[in-house]
């Protein structure tokens, strides 16, 4: 929650999602001002104090909305990649014995990978074709964003230098198996959490409706009383 206010990761999200920074800032400022101006016009029309009191808060929410949407997109990409990455590794392991080397194997995995991971693997293949440097492998690990990804991509880089043997491949397969087991357990927990969350929505919605209705009634009668005095 704190991150939504201080936005420490804003520049990282913009780079990760390839968002145009100028358009992002223009859109969020426009949205905040538009909401404020619309509520100001409503206040001038209705003279309802409740509207003008809400205007700054709703304008601020409108200003924050593009960032919230970007965080949501980033979380969605991370979740999708957390399932695509083990599949990519499985494909890599199965093709490694038939392709001859790491570069050819990575290139051969591309038709079997889905977006958004596919584009990142294509970037990796293009980069190591020119320069087989560890940083290119770690760039993909950074994109995935897990400690396991850094370890595995480092292993694959080592494969590109010294080749592979059965013991090394068995170790890689164990890592991939652990990742898949962890994701399966995480998916189960997520489904349980979502079921509990969905069950609470009607209750929360009812409480919010009652509170808004009560506040609106209080301001309405307060305005009526002040006008009659």
Steps between C-alpha positions, in 0.01 A plus 500: 500500500786739586642454149180642348569833673877538466536329157862395547471248217343737245803523269554123520138430401521747212812327364370149563164561331653721228266789583551844347595710804379835362164355395464331838551825692277697262221243536509484880502881538216531248297235683544664840412848371202372299347330803552809715348734240198274446431489874552877524232546232270263687552707815419825318183337371384337824677704770550170681790539745550123502602513131768764544638321805536182297651675198868510614493139617340368179732714287797351685365150440464586131859625498615175662289272279751470209771394745267247664417362155871473419570312826212267417640437151846429644354253751307327222812471282695360796232242568485390136880481475521297821316223314660553160857491633489135621338398170778678311760316709333164438509566128863612522602181683312274257661667196851538636608149402391546138616855422871478575556816703324750727453770235332263254288350778378841621415593141312172458286567809355824362214344295381318813492806731204732548506876554614696690796271570550419132618852415753495784647168387525638147695796640729260686567293187572812294736632768704183554532444127719811498654468846463199727523700823354406840320836523262402219394185684458694824289759318242228439528397866440862604191507280365187672595652835560193716810368674451166326508672162841655574640162606360313201602756240850499648504122458391531138778753441748249644356238265580731208863514608584147611219286361276270703496155652231283654574615855465867407177439309359299791576792732328743263196272480480490881494880511226510238301237689526705819380811321199319356409351838523843663280654231242223541480567874488874437216455251302299755548771764400768248177317413412464868574868561291605199206291619519661844536846346201451270294380793571827685409731210120504567559577869748780429279645226202509738701675771637759254151566361355552848784736596466706181124517538533609863759768419298630205188523717689683775640759258162542332317568828785721622475712185121514525520605865760770430287645219192516725683684780 
